[in-house]
Amino acid sequence: MKLSMHKFKGIAMIVLGLLVIGNVYWQVVDWGTFIGVVIALTGAMKLFMKHKM
């Protein structure tokens, strides 16, 4: 199955939203750490994604 960029961004936003809701209900880490981890994971995903040239 080939995912379009819009569909991938939509799935990523749903996952991010679920992570934020989970962190609100179960305060696992503080918000600074949570945002840092999300940014780091986003950067790692973009680093390893295939890009069209």
C-alpha positions, 0 to 999 in steps of 0.5 A: 500500500502506497501512502500519500504525503497527506495521508502520512501527515494525517496519521502522524497528527493522530498519533501525536494527538494520542500521545499528547492526550496520554501525557495529560492523563498519565503524567509520565514525563514533564512537558519539556521532555515530552516536546523534546522527544517528539521533536527528536523522533520527528527529526529521525523520521525525516532523516530516514524517510526516502525522498523523491529526487 
